[in-house]
Amino acid sequence: MQKFHVKRGDQVVVIAGAQKGKSGKVLEVLAAKQRARIEGVAMIKRHLKKSQEHPQGTIAEREGSVHISNLMLQSTYDASTKRKKAPANA
């Protein structure tokens, strides 16, 4: 079993890729693919056919997955000195 630097429930920031800068809570870790689903990040549209819950069918939006290497814990990201700190004008 692999060990990752993020786990379910952690608050993370996407540091690379199309979703760069977005943050959210880890909903699920897909260990086999080395990916994670993040709340509100990498949203995809899923077309659902007609059923009892959706008599007309529907287009549902849900979270896609982001590679683990593109994630950083929110606490580590906030403590980083690489980013410019906002000047405190009082």
N, CA, C and O atoms as a Tinker XYZ file with bonds, in Angstrom:
   360  protein
     1  N      0.843000   -1.189000    0.000000    73     2
     2  CA     0.000000    0.000000    0.000000    64     1     3
     3  C      0.887000    1.252000    0.000000    63     2     4     5
     4  O      1.865000    1.334000    0.744000    81     3
     5  N      0.531000    2.213000   -0.840000    73     3     6
     6  CA     1.307000    3.437000   -0.943000    64     5     7
     7  C      0.931000    4.417000    0.150000    63     6     8     9
     8  O     -0.180000    4.384000    0.678000    81     7
     9  N      1.867000    5.286000    0.481000    73     7    10
    10  CA     1.607000    6.316000    1.473000    64     9    11
    11  C      1.743000    7.671000    0.793000    63    10    12    13
    12  O      2.743000    7.943000    0.129000    81    11
    13  N      0.731000    8.518000    0.960000    73    11    14
    14  CA     0.717000    9.827000    0.332000    64    13    15
    15  C      0.802000   10.925000    1.383000    63    14    16    17
    16  O      0.556000   10.683000    2.565000    81    15
    17  N      1.153000   12.143000    0.946000    73    15    18
    18  CA     1.269000   13.267000    1.860000    64    17    19
    19  C     -0.080000   13.922000    2.166000    63    18    20    21
    20  O     -0.156000   14.819000    3.007000    81    19
    21  N     -1.140000   13.480000    1.491000    73    19    22
    22  CA    -2.486000   13.975000    1.777000    64    21    23
    23  C     -3.397000   12.796000    2.081000    63    22    24    25
    24  O     -3.162000   11.682000    1.614000    81    23
    25  N     -4.429000   13.047000    2.862000    73    23    26
    26  CA    -5.401000   11.999000    3.167000    64    25    27
    27  C     -6.796000   12.612000    3.171000    63    26    28    29
    28  O     -6.952000   13.832000    3.115000    81    27
    29  N     -7.790000   11.763000    3.237000    73    27    30
    30  CA    -9.173000   12.231000    3.205000    64    29    31
    31  C     -9.436000   13.212000    4.346000    63    30    32    33
    32  O     -9.061000   12.957000    5.491000    81    31
    33  N    -10.078000   14.324000    4.030000    73    31    34
    34  CA   -10.407000   15.323000    5.038000    64    33    35
    35  C     -9.416000   16.465000    5.133000    63    34    36    37
    36  O     -9.728000   17.489000    5.741000    81    35
    37  N     -8.226000   16.325000    4.550000    73    35    38
    38  CA    -7.221000   17.392000    4.578000    64    37    39
    39  C     -7.651000   18.565000    3.710000    63    38    40    41
    40  O     -8.318000   18.385000    2.692000    81    39
    41  N     -7.261000   19.772000    4.125000    73    39    42
    42  CA    -7.477000   20.973000    3.324000    64    41    43
    43  C     -6.238000   21.153000    2.451000    63    42    44    45
    44  O     -5.130000   21.249000    2.978000    81    43
    45  N     -6.402000   21.200000    1.129000    73    43    46
    46  CA    -5.265000   21.262000    0.210000    64    45    47
    47  C     -5.416000   22.400000   -0.798000    63    46    48    49
    48  O     -6.503000   22.941000   -0.996000    81    47
    49  N     -4.275000   22.750000   -1.437000    73    47    50
    50  CA    -4.229000   23.748000   -2.503000    64    49    51
    51  C     -3.635000   23.072000   -3.724000    63    50    52    53
    52  O     -2.683000   22.302000   -3.602000    81    51
    53  N     -4.186000   23.351000   -4.907000    73    51    54
    54  CA    -3.629000   22.834000   -6.154000    64    53    55
    55  C     -2.500000   23.772000   -6.560000    63    54    56    57
    56  O     -2.715000   24.975000   -6.712000    81    55
    57  N     -1.286000   23.225000   -6.737000    73    55    58
    58  CA    -0.121000   24.069000   -7.010000    64    57    59
    59  C      0.332000   24.027000   -8.463000    63    58    60    61
    60  O      1.234000   24.775000   -8.841000    81    59
    61  N     -0.271000   23.171000   -9.292000    73    59    62
    62  CA     0.119000   23.089000  -10.702000    64    61    63
    63  C     -1.050000   22.582000  -11.524000    63    62    64    65
    64  O     -1.945000   21.916000  -11.004000    81    63
    65  N     -1.039000   22.900000  -12.807000    73    63    66
    66  CA    -2.066000   22.411000  -13.717000    64    65    67
    67  C     -3.161000   23.428000  -13.958000    63    66    68    69
    68  O     -3.056000   24.582000  -13.544000    81    67
    69  N     -4.205000   22.994000  -14.626000    73    67    70
    70  CA    -5.303000   23.874000  -15.023000    64    69    71
    71  C     -6.063000   24.431000  -13.819000    63    70    72    73
    72  O     -6.665000   25.500000  -13.919000    81    71
    73  N     -6.049000   23.740000  -12.703000    73    71    74
    74  CA    -6.793000   24.151000  -11.501000    64    73    75
    75  C     -5.922000   24.904000  -10.503000    63    74    76    77
    76  O     -6.326000   25.072000   -9.352000    81    75
    77  N     -4.739000   25.362000  -10.908000    73    75    78
    78  CA    -3.754000   25.992000  -10.027000    64    77    79
    79  C     -4.379000   27.128000   -9.214000    63    78    80    81
    80  O     -5.092000   27.976000   -9.751000    81    79
    81  N     -4.096000   27.125000   -7.904000    73    79    82
    82  CA    -4.574000   28.168000   -7.017000    64    81    83
    83  C     -5.868000   27.839000   -6.301000    63    82    84    85
    84  O     -6.197000   28.481000   -5.303000    81    83
    85  N     -6.610000   26.854000   -6.783000    73    83    86
    86  CA    -7.869000   26.492000   -6.133000    64    85    87
    87  C     -7.587000   25.628000   -4.912000    63    86    88    89
    88  O     -6.587000   24.912000   -4.856000    81    87
    89  N     -8.490000   25.709000   -3.933000    73    87    90
    90  CA    -8.302000   24.909000   -2.724000    64    89    91
    91  C     -9.615000   24.246000   -2.337000    63    90    92    93
    92  O    -10.690000   24.663000   -2.770000    81    91
    93  N     -9.511000   23.218000   -1.524000    73    91    94
    94  CA   -10.687000   22.505000   -1.067000    64    93    95
    95  C    -10.293000   21.337000   -0.190000    63    94    96    97
    96  O     -9.114000   21.105000    0.077000    81    95
    97  N    -11.307000   20.603000    0.254000    73    95    98
    98  CA   -11.099000   19.465000    1.140000    64    97    99
    99  C    -10.999000   18.191000    0.313000    63    98   100   101
   100  O    -11.728000   18.029000   -0.665000    81    99
   101  N    -10.104000   17.288000    0.696000    73    99   102
   102  CA    -9.944000   16.014000   -0.006000    64   101   103
   103  C    -11.150000   15.126000    0.327000    63   102   104   105
   104  O    -11.398000   14.806000    1.490000    81   103
   105  N    -11.893000   14.734000   -0.716000    73   103   106
   106  CA   -13.059000   13.871000   -0.540000    64   105   107
   107  C    -12.671000   12.406000   -0.598000    63   106   108   109
   108  O    -13.249000   11.577000    0.105000    81   107
   109  N    -11.673000   12.080000   -1.452000    73   107   110
   110  CA   -11.322000   10.683000   -1.690000    64   109   111
   111  C     -9.920000   10.639000   -2.279000    63   110   112   113
   112  O     -9.539000   11.510000   -3.061000    81   111
   113  N     -9.156000    9.622000   -1.900000    73   111   114
   114  CA    -7.839000    9.393000   -2.485000    64   113   115
   115  C     -7.916000    8.110000   -3.309000    63   114   116   117
   116  O     -8.290000    7.053000   -2.801000    81   115
   117  N     -7.554000    8.220000   -4.600000    73   115   118
   118  CA    -7.566000    7.073000   -5.509000    64   117   119
   119  C     -6.132000    6.557000   -5.603000    63   118   120   121
   120  O     -5.372000    6.978000   -6.475000    81   119
   121  N     -5.768000    5.651000   -4.709000    73   119   122
   122  CA    -4.381000    5.196000   -4.580000    64   121   123
   123  C     -3.867000    4.500000   -5.835000    63   122   124   125
   124  O     -2.703000    4.673000   -6.196000    81   123
   125  N     -4.693000    3.732000   -6.495000    73   123   126
   126  CA    -4.259000    2.990000   -7.681000    64   125   127
   127  C     -3.817000    3.927000   -8.801000    63   126   128   129
   128  O     -2.899000    3.600000   -9.553000    81   127
   129  N     -4.455000    5.077000   -8.917000    73   127   130
   130  CA    -4.129000    6.038000   -9.971000    64   129   131
   131  C     -3.292000    7.206000   -9.473000    63   130   132   133
   132  O     -2.928000    8.079000  -10.260000    81   131
   133  N     -2.979000    7.241000   -8.180000    73   131   134
   134  CA    -2.243000    8.335000   -7.544000    64   133   135
   135  C     -2.945000    9.677000   -7.768000    63   134   136   137
   136  O     -2.311000   10.673000   -8.115000    81   135
   137  N     -4.243000    9.685000   -7.566000    73   135   138
   138  CA    -5.034000   10.896000   -7.765000    64   137   139
   139  C     -5.958000   11.105000   -6.567000    63   138   140   141
   140  O     -6.157000   10.199000   -5.758000    81   139
   141  N     -6.521000   12.318000   -6.464000    73   139   142
   142  CA    -7.436000   12.630000   -5.368000    64   141   143
   143  C     -8.589000   13.471000   -5.897000    63   142   144   145
   144  O     -8.420000   14.242000   -6.841000    81   143
   145  N     -9.756000   13.320000   -5.288000    73   143   146
   146  CA   -10.904000   14.168000   -5.601000    64   145   147
   147  C    -10.956000   15.269000   -4.547000    63   146   148   149
   148  O    -10.919000   15.006000   -3.345000    81   147
   149  N    -11.043000   16.511000   -5.029000    73   147   150
   150  CA   -11.048000   17.678000   -4.151000    64   149   151
   151  C    -12.389000   18.384000   -4.285000    63   150   152   153
   152  O    -12.889000   18.574000   -5.394000    81   151
   153  N    -12.972000   18.774000   -3.150000    73   151   154
   154  CA   -14.278000   19.418000   -3.120000    64   153   155
   155  C    -14.258000   20.727000   -3.925000    63   154   156   157
   156  O    -13.505000   21.643000   -3.596000    81   155
   157  N    -15.079000   20.815000   -4.971000    73   155   158
   158  CA   -15.211000   22.038000   -5.760000    64   157   159
   159  C    -14.109000   22.291000   -6.779000    63   158   160   161
   160  O    -14.081000   23.357000   -7.394000    81   159
   161  N    -13.201000   21.338000   -6.973000    73   159   162
   162  CA   -12.080000   21.510000   -7.904000    64   161   163
   163  C    -12.209000   20.497000   -9.035000    63   162   164   165
   164  O    -12.635000   19.365000   -8.807000    81   163
   165  N    -11.846000   20.891000  -10.249000    73   163   166
   166  CA   -11.851000   20.024000  -11.435000    64   165   167
   167  C    -13.241000   19.448000  -11.693000    63   166   168   169
   168  O    -13.402000   18.240000  -11.866000    81   167
   169  N    -14.230000   20.317000  -11.716000    73   167   170
   170  CA   -15.609000   19.879000  -11.926000    64   169   171
   171  C    -15.799000   19.363000  -13.357000    63   170   172   173
   172  O    -15.337000   19.976000  -14.320000    81   171
   173  N    -16.494000   18.218000  -13.472000    73   171   174
   174  CA   -16.801000   17.626000  -14.772000    64   173   175
   175  C    -18.308000   17.444000  -14.888000    63   174   176   177
   176  O    -19.015000   17.340000  -13.886000    81   175
   177  N    -18.784000   17.409000  -16.119000    73   175   178
   178  CA   -20.214000   17.206000  -16.344000    64   177   179
   179  C    -20.449000   15.751000  -16.732000    63   178   180   181
   180  O    -19.751000   15.201000  -17.584000    81   179
   181  N    -21.440000   15.138000  -16.094000    73   179   182
   182  CA   -21.773000   13.733000  -16.344000    64   181   183
   183  C    -23.202000   13.680000  -16.854000    63   182   184   185
   184  O    -24.120000   14.137000  -16.174000    81   183
   185  N    -23.400000   13.127000  -18.045000    73   183   186
   186  CA   -24.723000   13.031000  -18.638000    64   185   187
   187  C    -25.398000   11.764000  -18.130000    63   186   188   189
   188  O    -24.893000   10.659000  -18.329000    81   187
   189  N    -26.546000   11.930000  -17.472000    73   187   190
   190  CA   -27.280000   10.798000  -16.913000    64   189   191
   191  C    -28.521000   10.526000  -17.764000    63   190   192   193
   192  O    -29.241000   11.449000  -18.146000    81   191
   193  N    -28.755000    9.253000  -18.051000    73   191   194
   194  CA   -29.930000    8.933000  -18.859000    64   193   195
   195  C    -31.181000    8.899000  -17.995000    63   194   196   197
   196  O    -31.104000    8.981000  -16.770000    81   195
   197  N    -32.311000    8.781000  -18.633000    73   195   198
   198  CA   -33.593000    8.805000  -17.932000    64   197   199
   199  C    -33.676000    7.699000  -16.894000    63   198   200   201
   200  O    -33.260000    6.565000  -17.133000    81   199
   201  N    -34.225000    8.055000  -15.728000    73   199   202
   202  CA   -34.418000    7.086000  -14.650000    64   201   203
   203  C    -35.592000    7.562000  -13.799000    63   202   204   205
   204  O    -36.221000    8.572000  -14.114000    81   203
   205  N    -35.884000    6.842000  -12.732000    73   203   206
   206  CA   -36.991000    7.268000  -11.875000    64   205   207
   207  C    -36.671000    8.565000  -11.142000    63   206   208   209
   208  O    -37.550000    9.401000  -10.938000    81   207
   209  N    -35.398000    8.732000  -10.743000    73   207   210
   210  CA   -35.028000    9.982000  -10.058000    64   209   211
   211  C    -35.008000   11.166000  -11.022000    63   210   212   213
   212  O    -35.329000   12.288000  -10.632000    81   211
   213  N    -34.628000   10.919000  -12.289000    73   211   214
   214  CA   -34.524000   11.967000  -13.308000    64   213   215
   215  C    -35.319000   11.544000  -14.542000    63   214   216   217
   216  O    -34.740000   11.001000  -15.483000    81   215
   217  N    -36.637000   11.780000  -14.559000    73   215   218
   218  CA   -37.466000   11.310000  -15.683000    64   217   219
   219  C    -37.033000   11.879000  -17.041000    63   218   220   221
   220  O    -37.225000   11.225000  -18.066000    81   219
   221  N    -36.458000   13.070000  -17.064000    73   219   222
   222  CA   -36.030000   13.679000  -18.318000    64   221   223
   223  C    -34.555000   13.434000  -18.611000    63   222   224   225
   224  O    -34.060000   13.817000  -19.671000    81   223
   225  N    -33.849000   12.796000  -17.676000    73   223   226
   226  CA   -32.402000   12.710000  -17.804000    64   225   227
   227  C    -31.833000   14.027000  -17.295000    63   226   228   229
   228  O    -32.591000   14.971000  -17.075000    81   227
   229  N    -30.537000   14.117000  -17.104000    73   227   230
   230  CA   -29.956000   15.353000  -16.587000    64   229   231
   231  C    -28.462000   15.398000  -16.861000    63   230   232   233
   232  O    -27.849000   14.398000  -17.233000    81   231
   233  N    -27.896000   16.571000  -16.670000    73   231   234
   234  CA   -26.448000   16.735000  -16.742000    64   233   235
   235  C    -25.996000   17.091000  -15.324000    63   234   236   237
   236  O    -26.260000   18.192000  -14.841000    81   235
   237  N    -25.322000   16.166000  -14.670000    73   235   238
   238  CA   -24.883000   16.370000  -13.289000    64   237   239
   239  C    -23.426000   16.811000  -13.276000    63   238   240   241
   240  O    -22.615000   16.326000  -14.067000    81   239
   241  N    -23.099000   17.729000  -12.380000    73   239   242
   242  CA   -21.715000   18.167000  -12.222000    64   241   243
   243  C    -21.130000   17.497000  -10.998000    63   242   244   245
   244  O    -21.774000   17.438000   -9.951000    81   243
   245  N    -19.908000   16.989000  -11.122000    73   243   246
   246  CA   -19.247000   16.365000   -9.979000    64   245   247
   247  C    -17.747000   16.611000  -10.078000    63   246   248   249
   248  O    -17.247000   17.087000  -11.097000    81   247
   249  N    -17.043000   16.279000   -9.009000    73   247   250
   250  CA   -15.608000   16.520000   -8.957000    64   249   251
   251  C    -14.846000   15.489000   -9.781000    63   250   252   253
   252  O    -15.137000   14.295000   -9.718000    81   251
   253  N    -13.877000   15.954000  -10.547000    73   251   254
   254  CA   -12.946000   15.075000  -11.230000    64   253   255
   255  C    -11.780000   14.829000  -10.284000    63   254   256   257
   256  O    -11.864000   15.145000   -9.097000    81   255
   257  N    -10.702000   14.272000  -10.799000    73   255   258
   258  CA    -9.563000   13.999000   -9.922000    64   257   259
   259  C     -8.346000   14.816000  -10.342000    63   258   260   261
   260  O     -8.212000   15.213000  -11.499000    81   259
   261  N     -7.466000   15.055000   -9.378000    73   259   262
   262  CA    -6.229000   15.804000   -9.579000    64   261   263
   263  C     -5.089000   14.911000   -9.115000    63   262   264   265
   264  O     -5.219000   14.213000   -8.109000    81   263
   265  N     -3.971000   14.924000   -9.839000    73   263   266
   266  CA    -2.835000   14.087000   -9.459000    64   265   267
   267  C     -2.278000   14.549000   -8.113000    63   266   268   269
   268  O     -2.210000   15.745000   -7.833000    81   267
   269  N     -1.887000   13.595000   -7.296000    73   267   270
   270  CA    -1.381000   13.863000   -5.942000    64   269   271
   271  C     -0.191000   14.829000   -5.959000    63   270   272   273
   272  O     -0.053000   15.656000   -5.057000    81   271
   273  N      0.667000   14.730000   -6.979000    73   271   274
   274  CA     1.866000   15.572000   -7.035000    64   273   275
   275  C      1.532000   17.047000   -7.241000    63   274   276   277
   276  O      2.389000   17.904000   -7.025000    81   275
   277  N      0.309000   17.358000   -7.651000    73   275   278
   278  CA    -0.099000   18.737000   -7.864000    64   277   279
   279  C     -0.798000   19.336000   -6.647000    63   278   280   281
   280  O     -1.365000   20.426000   -6.731000    81   279
   281  N     -0.761000   18.635000   -5.523000    73   279   282
   282  CA    -1.434000   19.097000   -4.306000    64   281   283
   283  C     -0.434000   19.416000   -3.206000    63   282   284   285
   284  O      0.626000   18.799000   -3.104000    81   283
   285  N     -0.802000   20.404000   -2.380000    73   283   286
   286  CA     0.008000   20.751000   -1.209000    64   285   287
   287  C     -0.958000   21.060000   -0.068000    63   286   288   289
   288  O     -2.014000   21.654000   -0.286000    81   287
   289  N     -0.598000   20.661000    1.133000    73   287   290
   290  CA    -1.431000   20.958000    2.293000    64   289   291
   291  C     -1.580000   22.460000    2.451000    63   290   292   293
   292  O     -0.623000   23.203000    2.236000    81   291
   293  N     -2.769000   22.916000    2.824000    73   291   294
   294  CA    -3.053000   24.347000    2.980000    64   293   295
   295  C     -2.128000   24.982000    4.013000    63   294   296   297
   296  O     -1.648000   26.096000    3.802000    81   295
   297  N     -1.874000   24.304000    5.111000    73   295   298
   298  CA    -1.025000   24.861000    6.171000    64   297   299
   299  C      0.403000   25.081000    5.670000    63   298   300   301
   300  O      1.018000   26.099000    5.987000    81   299
   301  N      0.934000   24.139000    4.892000    73   299   302
   302  CA     2.281000   24.266000    4.331000    64   301   303
   303  C      2.316000   25.401000    3.312000    63   302   304   305
   304  O      3.275000   26.170000    3.265000    81   303
   305  N      1.271000   25.502000    2.503000    73   303   306
   306  CA     1.178000   26.540000    1.473000    64   305   307
   307  C      1.156000   27.932000    2.106000    63   306   308   309
   308  O      1.828000   28.846000    1.630000    81   307
   309  N      0.379000   28.088000    3.183000    73   307   310
   310  CA     0.278000   29.386000    3.861000    64   309   311
   311  C      1.589000   29.768000    4.542000    63   310   312   313
   312  O      1.926000   30.949000    4.617000    81   311
   313  N      2.326000   28.780000    5.036000    73   311   314
   314  CA     3.585000   29.046000    5.737000    64   313   315
   315  C      4.753000   29.273000    4.776000    63   314   316   317
   316  O      5.829000   29.692000    5.202000    81   315
   317  N      4.552000   29.002000    3.488000    73   315   318
   318  CA     5.622000   29.119000    2.502000    64   317   319
   319  C      6.091000   30.567000    2.364000    63   318   320   321
   320  O      5.284000   31.496000    2.392000    81   319
   321  N      7.394000   30.746000    2.216000    73   319   322
   322  CA     7.957000   32.090000    2.044000    64   321   323
   323  C      8.208000   32.394000    0.573000    63   322   324   325
   324  O      8.657000   33.491000    0.241000    81   323
   325  N      7.925000   31.441000   -0.316000    73   323   326
   326  CA     8.156000   31.648000   -1.747000    64   325   327
   327  C      7.192000   32.680000   -2.326000    63   326   328   329
   328  O      7.548000   33.422000   -3.241000    81   327
   329  N      5.977000   32.726000   -1.795000    73   327   330
   330  CA     5.009000   33.697000   -2.290000    64   329   331
   331  C      5.250000   35.040000   -1.631000    63   330   332   333
   332  O      5.736000   35.108000   -0.502000    81   331
   333  N      4.914000   36.097000   -2.327000    73   331   334
   334  CA     5.046000   37.453000   -1.770000    64   333   335
   335  C      3.954000   37.663000   -0.729000    63   334   336   337
   336  O      2.781000   37.385000   -0.978000    81   335
   337  N      4.348000   38.153000    0.427000    73   335   338
   338  CA     3.364000   38.461000    1.458000    64   337   339
   339  C      2.730000   39.813000    1.145000    63   338   340   341
   340  O      3.408000   40.721000    0.664000    81   339
   341  N      1.436000   39.949000    1.416000    73   339   342
   342  CA     0.755000   41.218000    1.181000    64   341   343
   343  C      1.274000   42.242000    2.172000    63   342   344   345
   344  O      1.354000   41.958000    3.367000    81   343
   345  N      1.633000   43.448000    1.690000    73   343   346
   346  CA     2.151000   44.466000    2.613000    64   345   347
   347  C      1.075000   44.893000    3.592000    63   346   348   349
   348  O     -0.073000   45.122000    3.211000    81   347
   349  N      1.453000   44.997000    4.846000    73   347   350
   350  CA     0.503000   45.385000    5.906000    64   349   351
   351  C      0.506000   46.899000    6.055000    63   350   352   353
   352  O      1.318000   47.457000    6.793000    81   351
   353  N     -0.396000   47.551000    5.359000    73   351   354
   354  CA    -0.520000   49.018000    5.461000    64   353   355
   355  C     -1.577000   49.347000    6.511000    63   354   356   357
   356  O     -2.768000   49.127000    6.293000    81   355
   357  N     -1.140000   49.866000    7.632000    73   355   358
   358  CA    -2.079000   50.139000    8.722000    64   357   359
   359  C     -2.370000   51.599000    8.863000    63   358   360
   360  O     -3.143000   51.993000    9.736000    81   359
